[in-house]
Amino acid sequence: MEYDEIEIEVEVSDFVLAYQAAMATALRLKEDIAIMEDLAVIRLSECDEPPREIIRYSPLSPFAFSVQIH
């Protein structure tokens, strides 16, 4: 199956949104977060199938993110 440019952009922007949501959720809940194949963002401890991506919580993360944002 071939993707045209528009479909690829939508897929990438959806993943970026899921990644940003996962980072914010990890910071808020102070635990590891999984991004699932359908781009759902859930606690890694509640994950019952292999995730697409794992976002690891680190207490130093807020400082690292703030440096990147500014």
PDB file of N, H, CA, C and O in Angstrom:
ATOM      1  N   MET A   1       0.849  -1.179   0.000  1.00  0.00           N
ATOM      2  CA  MET A   1       0.000   0.000   0.000  1.00  0.00           C
ATOM      3  C   MET A   1       0.894   1.241   0.000  1.00  0.00           C
ATOM      4  O   MET A   1       1.799   1.357   0.827  1.00  0.00           O
ATOM      5  N   GLU A   2       0.644   2.152  -0.912  1.00  0.00           N
ATOM      6  H   GLU A   2      -0.091   2.058  -1.583  1.00  0.00           H
ATOM      7  CA  GLU A   2       1.426   3.375  -0.993  1.00  0.00           C
ATOM      8  C   GLU A   2       0.662   4.530  -0.356  1.00  0.00           C
ATOM      9  O   GLU A   2      -0.561   4.619  -0.457  1.00  0.00           O
ATOM     10  N   TYR A   3       1.400   5.399   0.294  1.00  0.00           N
ATOM     11  H   TYR A   3       2.394   5.327   0.377  1.00  0.00           H
ATOM     12  CA  TYR A   3       0.810   6.580   0.919  1.00  0.00           C
ATOM     13  C   TYR A   3       1.144   7.794   0.075  1.00  0.00           C
ATOM     14  O   TYR A   3       2.246   7.904  -0.464  1.00  0.00           O
ATOM     15  N   ASP A   4       0.202   8.693  -0.038  1.00  0.00           N
ATOM     16  H   ASP A   4      -0.693   8.604   0.399  1.00  0.00           H
ATOM     17  CA  ASP A   4       0.562   9.945  -0.687  1.00  0.00           C
ATOM     18  C   ASP A   4       1.042  10.911   0.398  1.00  0.00           C
ATOM     19  O   ASP A   4       0.943  10.602   1.585  1.00  0.00           O
ATOM     20  N   GLU A   5       1.552  12.054   0.009  1.00  0.00           N
ATOM     21  H   GLU A   5       1.632  12.305  -0.956  1.00  0.00           H
ATOM     22  CA  GLU A   5       2.174  12.988   0.951  1.00  0.00           C
ATOM     23  C   GLU A   5       1.208  13.454   2.033  1.00  0.00           C
ATOM     24  O   GLU A   5       1.619  13.614   3.183  1.00  0.00           O
ATOM     25  N   ILE A   6      -0.034  13.671   1.711  1.00  0.00           N
ATOM     26  H   ILE A   6      -0.368  13.541   0.777  1.00  0.00           H
ATOM     27  CA  ILE A   6      -1.010  14.154   2.688  1.00  0.00           C
ATOM     28  C   ILE A   6      -1.235  13.122   3.785  1.00  0.00           C
ATOM     29  O   ILE A   6      -1.268  13.477   4.963  1.00  0.00           O
ATOM     30  N   GLU A   7      -1.390  11.867   3.426  1.00  0.00           N
ATOM     31  H   GLU A   7      -1.364  11.579   2.469  1.00  0.00           H
ATOM     32  CA  GLU A   7      -1.608  10.826   4.420  1.00  0.00           C
ATOM     33  C   GLU A   7      -0.403  10.696   5.342  1.00  0.00           C
ATOM     34  O   GLU A   7      -0.575  10.495   6.545  1.00  0.00           O
ATOM     35  N   ILE A   8       0.800  10.804   4.816  1.00  0.00           N
ATOM     36  H   ILE A   8       0.940  10.967   3.840  1.00  0.00           H
ATOM     37  CA  ILE A   8       2.004  10.701   5.633  1.00  0.00           C
ATOM     38  C   ILE A   8       2.069  11.863   6.608  1.00  0.00           C
ATOM     39  O   ILE A   8       2.413  11.660   7.773  1.00  0.00           O
ATOM     40  N   GLU A   9       1.751  13.072   6.171  1.00  0.00           N
ATOM     41  H   GLU A   9       1.472  13.237   5.225  1.00  0.00           H
ATOM     42  CA  GLU A   9       1.760  14.227   7.055  1.00  0.00           C
ATOM     43  C   GLU A   9       0.764  14.053   8.193  1.00  0.00           C
ATOM     44  O   GLU A   9       1.074  14.375   9.340  1.00  0.00           O
ATOM     45  N   VAL A  10      -0.409  13.555   7.895  1.00  0.00           N
ATOM     46  H   VAL A  10      -0.661  13.293   6.963  1.00  0.00           H
ATOM     47  CA  VAL A  10      -1.414  13.343   8.931  1.00  0.00           C
ATOM     48  C   VAL A  10      -0.916  12.300   9.918  1.00  0.00           C
ATOM     49  O   VAL A  10      -1.063  12.479  11.127  1.00  0.00           O
ATOM     50  N   GLU A  11      -0.333  11.222   9.431  1.00  0.00           N
ATOM     51  H   GLU A  11      -0.213  11.076   8.449  1.00  0.00           H
ATOM     52  CA  GLU A  11       0.161  10.171  10.310  1.00  0.00           C
ATOM     53  C   GLU A  11       1.265  10.702  11.220  1.00  0.00           C
ATOM     54  O   GLU A  11       1.274  10.408  12.415  1.00  0.00           O
ATOM     55  N   VAL A  12       2.179  11.467  10.675  1.00  0.00           N
ATOM     56  H   VAL A  12       2.172  11.705   9.704  1.00  0.00           H
ATOM     57  CA  VAL A  12       3.272  12.019  11.472  1.00  0.00           C
ATOM     58  C   VAL A  12       2.731  13.011  12.490  1.00  0.00           C
ATOM     59  O   VAL A  12       3.140  12.975  13.651  1.00  0.00           O
ATOM     60  N   SER A  13       1.840  13.880  12.095  1.00  0.00           N
ATOM     61  H   SER A  13       1.508  13.909  11.152  1.00  0.00           H
ATOM     62  CA  SER A  13       1.308  14.862  13.040  1.00  0.00           C
ATOM     63  C   SER A  13       0.491  14.186  14.135  1.00  0.00           C
ATOM     64  O   SER A  13       0.495  14.648  15.276  1.00  0.00           O
ATOM     65  N   ASP A  14      -0.208  13.101  13.811  1.00  0.00           N
ATOM     66  H   ASP A  14      -0.211  12.726  12.884  1.00  0.00           H
ATOM     67  CA  ASP A  14      -0.937  12.351  14.828  1.00  0.00           C
ATOM     68  C   ASP A  14       0.032  11.734  15.833  1.00  0.00           C
ATOM     69  O   ASP A  14      -0.222  11.751  17.037  1.00  0.00           O
ATOM     70  N   PHE A  15       1.145  11.189  15.336  1.00  0.00           N
ATOM     71  H   PHE A  15       1.352  11.176  14.357  1.00  0.00           H
ATOM     72  CA  PHE A  15       2.120  10.591  16.239  1.00  0.00           C
ATOM     73  C   PHE A  15       2.778  11.659  17.107  1.00  0.00           C
ATOM     74  O   PHE A  15       3.008  11.432  18.295  1.00  0.00           O
ATOM     75  N   VAL A  16       3.079  12.806  16.535  1.00  0.00           N
ATOM     76  H   VAL A  16       2.892  12.990  15.570  1.00  0.00           H
ATOM     77  CA  VAL A  16       3.681  13.893  17.303  1.00  0.00           C
ATOM     78  C   VAL A  16       2.729  14.330  18.417  1.00  0.00           C
ATOM     79  O   VAL A  16       3.162  14.572  19.544  1.00  0.00           O
ATOM     80  N   LEU A  17       1.453  14.431  18.110  1.00  0.00           N
ATOM     81  H   LEU A  17       1.102  14.235  17.194  1.00  0.00           H
ATOM     82  CA  LEU A  17       0.462  14.791  19.117  1.00  0.00           C
ATOM     83  C   LEU A  17       0.399  13.737  20.221  1.00  0.00           C
ATOM     84  O   LEU A  17       0.334  14.089  21.399  1.00  0.00           O
ATOM     85  N   ALA A  18       0.416  12.462  19.867  1.00  0.00           N
ATOM     86  H   ALA A  18       0.469  12.176  18.910  1.00  0.00           H
ATOM     87  CA  ALA A  18       0.404  11.385  20.855  1.00  0.00           C
ATOM     88  C   ALA A  18       1.667  11.429  21.715  1.00  0.00           C
ATOM     89  O   ALA A  18       1.605  11.211  22.925  1.00  0.00           O
ATOM     90  N   TYR A  19       2.797  11.709  21.098  1.00  0.00           N
ATOM     91  H   TYR A  19       2.848  11.886  20.115  1.00  0.00           H
ATOM     92  CA  TYR A  19       4.071  11.790  21.821  1.00  0.00           C
ATOM     93  C   TYR A  19       4.040  12.946  22.820  1.00  0.00           C
ATOM     94  O   TYR A  19       4.473  12.789  23.962  1.00  0.00           O
ATOM     95  N   GLN A  20       3.533  14.101  22.400  1.00  0.00           N
ATOM     96  H   GLN A  20       3.181  14.228  21.473  1.00  0.00           H
ATOM     97  CA  GLN A  20       3.431  15.246  23.299  1.00  0.00           C
ATOM     98  C   GLN A  20       2.477  14.947  24.450  1.00  0.00           C
ATOM     99  O   GLN A  20       2.748  15.313  25.594  1.00  0.00           O
ATOM    100  N   ALA A  21       1.373  14.291  24.155  1.00  0.00           N
ATOM    101  H   ALA A  21       1.153  13.994  23.226  1.00  0.00           H
ATOM    102  CA  ALA A  21       0.415  13.917  25.201  1.00  0.00           C
ATOM    103  C   ALA A  21       1.048  12.930  26.184  1.00  0.00           C
ATOM    104  O   ALA A  21       0.828  13.022  27.391  1.00  0.00           O
ATOM    105  N   ALA A  22       1.827  11.996  25.665  1.00  0.00           N
ATOM    106  H   ALA A  22       2.006  11.921  24.684  1.00  0.00           H
ATOM    107  CA  ALA A  22       2.489  11.016  26.525  1.00  0.00           C
ATOM    108  C   ALA A  22       3.522  11.675  27.426  1.00  0.00           C
ATOM    109  O   ALA A  22       3.633  11.323  28.600  1.00  0.00           O
ATOM    110  N   MET A  23       4.274  12.622  26.894  1.00  0.00           N
ATOM    111  H   MET A  23       4.184  12.908  25.940  1.00  0.00           H
ATOM    112  CA  MET A  23       5.258  13.331  27.716  1.00  0.00           C
ATOM    113  C   MET A  23       4.567  14.107  28.832  1.00  0.00           C
ATOM    114  O   MET A  23       5.003  14.065  29.982  1.00  0.00           O
ATOM    115  N   ALA A  24       3.504  14.806  28.499  1.00  0.00           N
ATOM    116  H   ALA A  24       3.149  14.840  27.565  1.00  0.00           H
ATOM    117  CA  ALA A  24       2.766  15.576  29.505  1.00  0.00           C
ATOM    118  C   ALA A  24       2.138  14.653  30.551  1.00  0.00           C
ATOM    119  O   ALA A  24       2.129  14.976  31.739  1.00  0.00           O
ATOM    120  N   THR A  25       1.619  13.516  30.115  1.00  0.00           N
ATOM    121  H   THR A  25       1.627  13.254  29.150  1.00  0.00           H
ATOM    122  CA  THR A  25       1.004  12.553  31.029  1.00  0.00           C
ATOM    123  C   THR A  25       2.049  11.949  31.954  1.00  0.00           C
ATOM    124  O   THR A  25       1.786  11.775  33.144  1.00  0.00           O
ATOM    125  N   ALA A  26       3.226  11.627  31.437  1.00  0.00           N
ATOM    126  H   ALA A  26       3.440  11.768  30.471  1.00  0.00           H
ATOM    127  CA  ALA A  26       4.305  11.080  32.267  1.00  0.00           C
ATOM    128  C   ALA A  26       4.704  12.068  33.358  1.00  0.00           C
ATOM    129  O   ALA A  26       4.924  11.680  34.505  1.00  0.00           O
ATOM    130  N   LEU A  27       4.793  13.325  32.999  1.00  0.00           N
ATOM    131  H   LEU A  27       4.614  13.639  32.067  1.00  0.00           H
ATOM    132  CA  LEU A  27       5.142  14.347  33.985  1.00  0.00           C
ATOM    133  C   LEU A  27       4.039  14.523  35.024  1.00  0.00           C
ATOM    134  O   LEU A  27       4.321  14.687  36.211  1.00  0.00           O
ATOM    135  N   ARG A  28       2.798  14.489  34.585  1.00  0.00           N
ATOM    136  H   ARG A  28       2.568  14.356  33.620  1.00  0.00           H
ATOM    137  CA  ARG A  28       1.670  14.688  35.496  1.00  0.00           C
ATOM    138  C   ARG A  28       1.488  13.500  36.442  1.00  0.00           C
ATOM    139  O   ARG A  28       1.283  13.681  37.642  1.00  0.00           O
ATOM    140  N   LEU A  29       1.564  12.278  35.891  1.00  0.00           N
ATOM    141  H   LEU A  29       1.730  12.131  34.916  1.00  0.00           H
ATOM    142  CA  LEU A  29       1.329  11.078  36.703  1.00  0.00           C
ATOM    143  C   LEU A  29       2.597  10.563  37.393  1.00  0.00           C
ATOM    144  O   LEU A  29       2.526   9.736  38.302  1.00  0.00           O
ATOM    145  N   LYS A  30       3.758  11.064  36.950  1.00  0.00           N
ATOM    146  H   LYS A  30       3.816  11.736  36.212  1.00  0.00           H
ATOM    147  CA  LYS A  30       5.050  10.641  37.486  1.00  0.00           C
ATOM    148  C   LYS A  30       5.251   9.129  37.362  1.00  0.00           C
ATOM    149  O   LYS A  30       5.663   8.456  38.307  1.00  0.00           O
ATOM    150  N   GLU A  31       4.947   8.620  36.167  1.00  0.00           N
ATOM    151  H   GLU A  31       4.613   9.166  35.400  1.00  0.00           H
ATOM    152  CA  GLU A  31       5.181   7.206  35.869  1.00  0.00           C
ATOM    153  C   GLU A  31       5.365   7.012  34.367  1.00  0.00           C
ATOM    154  O   GLU A  31       5.094   7.910  33.570  1.00  0.00           O
ATOM    155  N   ASP A  32       5.833   5.818  33.999  1.00  0.00           N
ATOM    156  H   ASP A  32       6.053   5.089  34.646  1.00  0.00           H
ATOM    157  CA  ASP A  32       6.086   5.508  32.593  1.00  0.00           C
ATOM    158  C   ASP A  32       4.773   5.389  31.822  1.00  0.00           C
ATOM    159  O   ASP A  32       3.771   4.911  32.354  1.00  0.00           O
ATOM    160  N   ILE A  33       4.791   5.827  30.568  1.00  0.00           N
ATOM    161  H   ILE A  33       5.605   6.215  30.136  1.00  0.00           H
ATOM    162  CA  ILE A  33       3.597   5.885  29.722  1.00  0.00           C
ATOM    163  C   ILE A  33       3.868   5.126  28.423  1.00  0.00           C
ATOM    164  O   ILE A  33       4.981   5.151  27.898  1.00  0.00           O
ATOM    165  N   ALA A  34       2.840   4.454  27.915  1.00  0.00           N
ATOM    166  H   ALA A  34       1.936   4.434  28.342  1.00  0.00           H
ATOM    167  CA  ALA A  34       2.941   3.719  26.654  1.00  0.00           C
ATOM    168  C   ALA A  34       2.095   4.401  25.584  1.00  0.00           C
ATOM    169  O   ALA A  34       0.982   4.855  25.850  1.00  0.00           O
ATOM    170  N   ILE A  35       2.639   4.464  24.374  1.00  0.00           N
ATOM    171  H   ILE A  35       3.543   4.095  24.159  1.00  0.00           H
ATOM    172  CA  ILE A  35       1.870   4.886  23.200  1.00  0.00           C
ATOM    173  C   ILE A  35       1.552   3.608  22.438  1.00  0.00           C
ATOM    174  O   ILE A  35       2.456   2.906  21.985  1.00  0.00           O
ATOM    175  N   MET A  36       0.280   3.312  22.300  1.00  0.00           N
ATOM    176  H   MET A  36      -0.455   3.883  22.669  1.00  0.00           H
ATOM    177  CA  MET A  36      -0.149   2.063  21.683  1.00  0.00           C
ATOM    178  C   MET A  36      -0.198   2.191  20.154  1.00  0.00           C
ATOM    179  O   MET A  36      -0.035   3.285  19.614  1.00  0.00           O
ATOM    180  N   GLU A  37      -0.422   1.081  19.471  1.00  0.00           N
ATOM    181  H   GLU A  37      -0.554   0.192  19.910  1.00  0.00           H
ATOM    182  CA  GLU A  37      -0.478   1.067  18.003  1.00  0.00           C
ATOM    183  C   GLU A  37      -1.546   2.016  17.456  1.00  0.00           C
ATOM    184  O   GLU A  37      -1.369   2.607  16.391  1.00  0.00           O
ATOM    185  N   ASP A  38      -2.659   2.160  18.190  1.00  0.00           N
ATOM    186  H   ASP A  38      -2.803   1.680  19.055  1.00  0.00           H
ATOM    187  CA  ASP A  38      -3.725   3.068  17.743  1.00  0.00           C
ATOM    188  C   ASP A  38      -3.507   4.497  18.236  1.00  0.00           C
ATOM    189  O   ASP A  38      -4.400   5.339  18.142  1.00  0.00           O
ATOM    190  N   LEU A  39      -2.287   4.765  18.772  1.00  0.00           N
ATOM    191  H   LEU A  39      -1.562   4.081  18.848  1.00  0.00           H
ATOM    192  CA  LEU A  39      -1.853   6.061  19.303  1.00  0.00           C
ATOM    193  C   LEU A  39      -2.541   6.444  20.615  1.00  0.00           C
ATOM    194  O   LEU A  39      -2.487   7.602  21.030  1.00  0.00           O
ATOM    195  N   ALA A  40      -3.186   5.479  21.264  1.00  0.00           N
ATOM    196  H   ALA A  40      -3.231   4.539  20.927  1.00  0.00           H
ATOM    197  CA  ALA A  40      -3.726   5.724  22.606  1.00  0.00           C
ATOM    198  C   ALA A  40      -2.555   5.886  23.568  1.00  0.00           C
ATOM    199  O   ALA A  40      -1.522   5.233  23.423  1.00  0.00           O
ATOM    200  N   VAL A  41      -2.731   6.760  24.549  1.00  0.00           N
ATOM    201  H   VAL A  41      -3.571   7.290  24.667  1.00  0.00           H
ATOM    202  CA  VAL A  41      -1.712   7.019  25.563  1.00  0.00           C
ATOM    203  C   VAL A  41      -2.223   6.446  26.880  1.00  0.00           C
ATOM    204  O   VAL A  41      -3.232   6.903  27.416  1.00  0.00           O
ATOM    205  N   ILE A  42      -1.506   5.425  27.404  1.00  0.00           N
ATOM    206  H   ILE A  42      -0.686   5.054  26.968  1.00  0.00           H
ATOM    207  CA  ILE A  42      -1.932   4.774  28.649  1.00  0.00           C
ATOM    208  C   ILE A  42      -0.729   4.547  29.564  1.00  0.00           C
ATOM    209  O   ILE A  42       0.422   4.639  29.137  1.00  0.00           O
ATOM    210  N   ARG A  43      -1.020   4.250  30.825  1.00  0.00           N
ATOM    211  H   ARG A  43      -1.955   4.175  31.172  1.00  0.00           H
ATOM    212  CA  ARG A  43       0.048   3.900  31.768  1.00  0.00           C
ATOM    213  C   ARG A  43       0.724   2.606  31.297  1.00  0.00           C
ATOM    214  O   ARG A  43       0.055   1.669  30.864  1.00  0.00           O
ATOM    215  N   LEU A  44       2.040   2.571  31.387  1.00  0.00           N
ATOM    216  H   LEU A  44       2.583   3.333  31.739  1.00  0.00           H
ATOM    217  CA  LEU A  44       2.759   1.363  31.003  1.00  0.00           C
ATOM    218  C   LEU A  44       2.345   0.190  31.889  1.00  0.00           C
ATOM    219  O   LEU A  44       2.309  -0.952  31.431  1.00  0.00           O
ATOM    220  N   SER A  45       2.035   0.465  33.143  1.00  0.00           N
ATOM    221  H   SER A  45       2.064   1.393  33.515  1.00  0.00           H
ATOM    222  CA  SER A  45       1.619  -0.604  34.065  1.00  0.00           C
ATOM    223  C   SER A  45       0.284  -1.226  33.669  1.00  0.00           C
ATOM    224  O   SER A  45      -0.020  -2.340  34.094  1.00  0.00           O
ATOM    225  N   GLU A  46      -0.519  -0.531  32.865  1.00  0.00           N
ATOM    226  H   GLU A  46      -0.272   0.375  32.519  1.00  0.00           H
ATOM    227  CA  GLU A  46      -1.811  -1.040  32.411  1.00  0.00           C
ATOM    228  C   GLU A  46      -1.747  -1.646  31.009  1.00  0.00           C
ATOM    229  O   GLU A  46      -2.759  -2.104  30.479  1.00  0.00           O
ATOM    230  N   CYS A  47      -0.564  -1.647  30.419  1.00  0.00           N
ATOM    231  H   CYS A  47       0.258  -1.275  30.850  1.00  0.00           H
ATOM    232  CA  CYS A  47      -0.375  -2.112  29.046  1.00  0.00           C
ATOM    233  C   CYS A  47      -0.376  -3.640  29.000  1.00  0.00           C
ATOM    234  O   CYS A  47       0.390  -4.282  29.718  1.00  0.00           O
ATOM    235  N   ASP A  48      -1.233  -4.223  28.160  1.00  0.00           N
ATOM    236  H   ASP A  48      -1.856  -3.701  27.577  1.00  0.00           H
ATOM    237  CA  ASP A  48      -1.302  -5.679  28.059  1.00  0.00           C
ATOM    238  C   ASP A  48      -0.848  -6.209  26.691  1.00  0.00           C
ATOM    239  O   ASP A  48      -0.978  -7.399  26.404  1.00  0.00           O
ATOM    240  N   GLU A  49      -0.321  -5.317  25.861  1.00  0.00           N
ATOM    241  H   GLU A  49      -0.216  -4.350  26.094  1.00  0.00           H
ATOM    242  CA  GLU A  49       0.231  -5.714  24.566  1.00  0.00           C
ATOM    243  C   GLU A  49       1.441  -4.831  24.282  1.00  0.00           C
ATOM    244  O   GLU A  49       1.584  -3.778  24.904  1.00  0.00           O
ATOM    245  N   PRO A  50       2.302  -5.225  23.372  1.00  0.00           N
ATOM    246  CA  PRO A  50       3.499  -4.419  23.105  1.00  0.00           C
ATOM    247  C   PRO A  50       3.135  -3.014  22.590  1.00  0.00           C
ATOM    248  O   PRO A  50       2.377  -2.882  21.628  1.00  0.00           O
ATOM    249  N   PRO A  51       3.667  -1.987  23.222  1.00  0.00           N
ATOM    250  CA  PRO A  51       3.370  -0.619  22.773  1.00  0.00           C
ATOM    251  C   PRO A  51       4.220  -0.226  21.570  1.00  0.00           C
ATOM    252  O   PRO A  51       5.243  -0.844  21.276  1.00  0.00           O
ATOM    253  N   ARG A  52       3.772   0.809  20.894  1.00  0.00           N
ATOM    254  H   ARG A  52       2.942   1.311  21.133  1.00  0.00           H
ATOM    255  CA  ARG A  52       4.551   1.378  19.780  1.00  0.00           C
ATOM    256  C   ARG A  52       5.766   2.118  20.338  1.00  0.00           C
ATOM    257  O   ARG A  52       6.851   2.081  19.757  1.00  0.00           O
ATOM    258  N   GLU A  53       5.568   2.790  21.470  1.00  0.00           N
ATOM    259  H   GLU A  53       4.687   2.820  21.942  1.00  0.00           H
ATOM    260  CA  GLU A  53       6.635   3.600  22.070  1.00  0.00           C
ATOM    261  C   GLU A  53       6.418   3.647  23.581  1.00  0.00           C
ATOM    262  O   GLU A  53       5.283   3.597  24.054  1.00  0.00           O
ATOM    263  N   ILE A  54       7.515   3.744  24.336  1.00  0.00           N
ATOM    264  H   ILE A  54       8.438   3.784  23.952  1.00  0.00           H
ATOM    265  CA  ILE A  54       7.440   3.894  25.788  1.00  0.00           C
ATOM    266  C   ILE A  54       8.092   5.224  26.151  1.00  0.00           C
ATOM    267  O   ILE A  54       9.208   5.520  25.724  1.00  0.00           O
ATOM    268  N   ILE A  55       7.387   6.010  26.937  1.00  0.00           N
ATOM    269  H   ILE A  55       6.480   5.769  27.284  1.00  0.00           H
ATOM    270  CA  ILE A  55       7.918   7.270  27.449  1.00  0.00           C
ATOM    271  C   ILE A  55       8.254   7.027  28.919  1.00  0.00           C
ATOM    272  O   ILE A  55       7.367   6.776  29.735  1.00  0.00           O
ATOM    273  N   ARG A  56       9.533   7.103  29.243  1.00  0.00           N
ATOM    274  H   ARG A  56      10.254   7.307  28.580  1.00  0.00           H
ATOM    275  CA  ARG A  56       9.990   6.864  30.609  1.00  0.00           C
ATOM    276  C   ARG A  56       9.926   8.150  31.422  1.00  0.00           C
ATOM    277  O   ARG A  56      10.380   9.202  30.973  1.00  0.00           O
ATOM    278  N   TYR A  57       9.356   8.056  32.627  1.00  0.00           N
ATOM    279  H   TYR A  57       8.987   7.201  32.991  1.00  0.00           H
ATOM    280  CA  TYR A  57       9.311   9.211  33.512  1.00  0.00           C
ATOM    281  C   TYR A  57      10.667   9.389  34.175  1.00  0.00           C
ATOM    282  O   TYR A  57      11.294   8.426  34.617  1.00  0.00           O
ATOM    283  N   SER A  58      11.100  10.623  34.234  1.00  0.00           N
ATOM    284  H   SER A  58      10.591  11.405  33.875  1.00  0.00           H
ATOM    285  CA  SER A  58      12.308  10.982  34.960  1.00  0.00           C
ATOM    286  C   SER A  58      12.019  12.266  35.734  1.00  0.00           C
ATOM    287  O   SER A  58      11.479  13.215  35.166  1.00  0.00           O
ATOM    288  N   PRO A  59      12.367  12.313  37.015  1.00  0.00           N
ATOM    289  CA  PRO A  59      12.104  13.539  37.785  1.00  0.00           C
ATOM    290  C   PRO A  59      12.845  14.755  37.236  1.00  0.00           C
ATOM    291  O   PRO A  59      12.461  15.887  37.530  1.00  0.00           O
ATOM    292  N   LEU A  60      13.891  14.547  36.450  1.00  0.00           N
ATOM    293  H   LEU A  60      14.202  13.628  36.211  1.00  0.00           H
ATOM    294  CA  LEU A  60      14.635  15.658  35.863  1.00  0.00           C
ATOM    295  C   LEU A  60      14.015  16.157  34.569  1.00  0.00           C
ATOM    296  O   LEU A  60      14.439  17.190  34.051  1.00  0.00           O
ATOM    297  N   SER A  61      13.030  15.460  34.036  1.00  0.00           N
ATOM    298  H   SER A  61      12.685  14.621  34.457  1.00  0.00           H
ATOM    299  CA  SER A  61      12.437  15.785  32.743  1.00  0.00           C
ATOM    300  C   SER A  61      11.904  17.204  32.626  1.00  0.00           C
ATOM    301  O   SER A  61      12.128  17.834  31.592  1.00  0.00           O
ATOM    302  N   PRO A  62      11.200  17.754  33.640  1.00  0.00           N
ATOM    303  CA  PRO A  62      10.676  19.116  33.452  1.00  0.00           C
ATOM    304  C   PRO A  62      11.771  20.118  33.117  1.00  0.00           C
ATOM    305  O   PRO A  62      11.546  21.047  32.343  1.00  0.00           O
ATOM    306  N   PHE A  63      12.965  19.934  33.699  1.00  0.00           N
ATOM    307  H   PHE A  63      13.148  19.179  34.328  1.00  0.00           H
ATOM    308  CA  PHE A  63      14.055  20.852  33.429  1.00  0.00           C
ATOM    309  C   PHE A  63      14.605  20.645  32.021  1.00  0.00           C
ATOM    310  O   PHE A  63      14.945  21.610  31.337  1.00  0.00           O
ATOM    311  N   ALA A  64      14.692  19.395  31.591  1.00  0.00           N
ATOM    312  H   ALA A  64      14.416  18.611  32.147  1.00  0.00           H
ATOM    313  CA  ALA A  64      15.176  19.103  30.241  1.00  0.00           C
ATOM    314  C   ALA A  64      14.215  19.644  29.195  1.00  0.00           C
ATOM    315  O   ALA A  64      14.647  20.207  28.190  1.00  0.00           O
ATOM    316  N   PHE A  65      12.896  19.476  29.424  1.00  0.00           N
ATOM    317  H   PHE A  65      12.545  19.018  30.241  1.00  0.00           H
ATOM    318  CA  PHE A  65      11.913  19.970  28.463  1.00  0.00           C
ATOM    319  C   PHE A  65      11.946  21.487  28.390  1.00  0.00           C
ATOM    320  O   PHE A  65      11.841  22.050  27.300  1.00  0.00           O
ATOM    321  N   SER A  66      12.092  22.171  29.539  1.00  0.00           N
ATOM    322  H   SER A  66      12.178  21.714  30.424  1.00  0.00           H
ATOM    323  CA  SER A  66      12.055  23.623  29.531  1.00  0.00           C
ATOM    324  C   SER A  66      13.236  24.192  28.753  1.00  0.00           C
ATOM    325  O   SER A  66      13.109  25.234  28.111  1.00  0.00           O
ATOM    326  N   VAL A  67      14.382  23.518  28.804  1.00  0.00           N
ATOM    327  H   VAL A  67      14.486  22.672  29.326  1.00  0.00           H
ATOM    328  CA  VAL A  67      15.546  23.981  28.046  1.00  0.00           C
ATOM    329  C   VAL A  67      15.262  23.864  26.566  1.00  0.00           C
ATOM    330  O   VAL A  67      15.630  24.758  25.804  1.00  0.00           O
ATOM    331  N   GLN A  68      14.621  22.795  26.132  1.00  0.00           N
ATOM    332  H   GLN A  68      14.322  22.069  26.751  1.00  0.00           H
ATOM    333  CA  GLN A  68      14.316  22.595  24.725  1.00  0.00           C
ATOM    334  C   GLN A  68      13.244  23.555  24.217  1.00  0.00           C
ATOM    335  O   GLN A  68      13.267  23.947  23.050  1.00  0.00           O
ATOM    336  N   ILE A  69      12.319  23.930  25.069  1.00  0.00           N
ATOM    337  H   ILE A  69      12.300  23.612  26.017  1.00  0.00           H
ATOM    338  CA  ILE A  69      11.211  24.785  24.644  1.00  0.00           C
ATOM    339  C   ILE A  69      11.690  26.218  24.417  1.00  0.00           C
ATOM    340  O   ILE A  69      11.229  26.874  23.483  1.00  0.00           O
ATOM    341  N   HIS A  70      12.596  26.711  25.244  1.00  0.00           N
ATOM    342  H   HIS A  70      12.970  26.178  26.002  1.00  0.00           H
ATOM    343  CA  HIS A  70      13.015  28.111  25.156  1.00  0.00           C
ATOM    344  C   HIS A  70      14.065  28.269  24.153  1.00  0.00           C
ATOM    345  O   HIS A  70      14.547  29.381  23.934  1.00  0.00           O
TER     346      HIS A  70
END
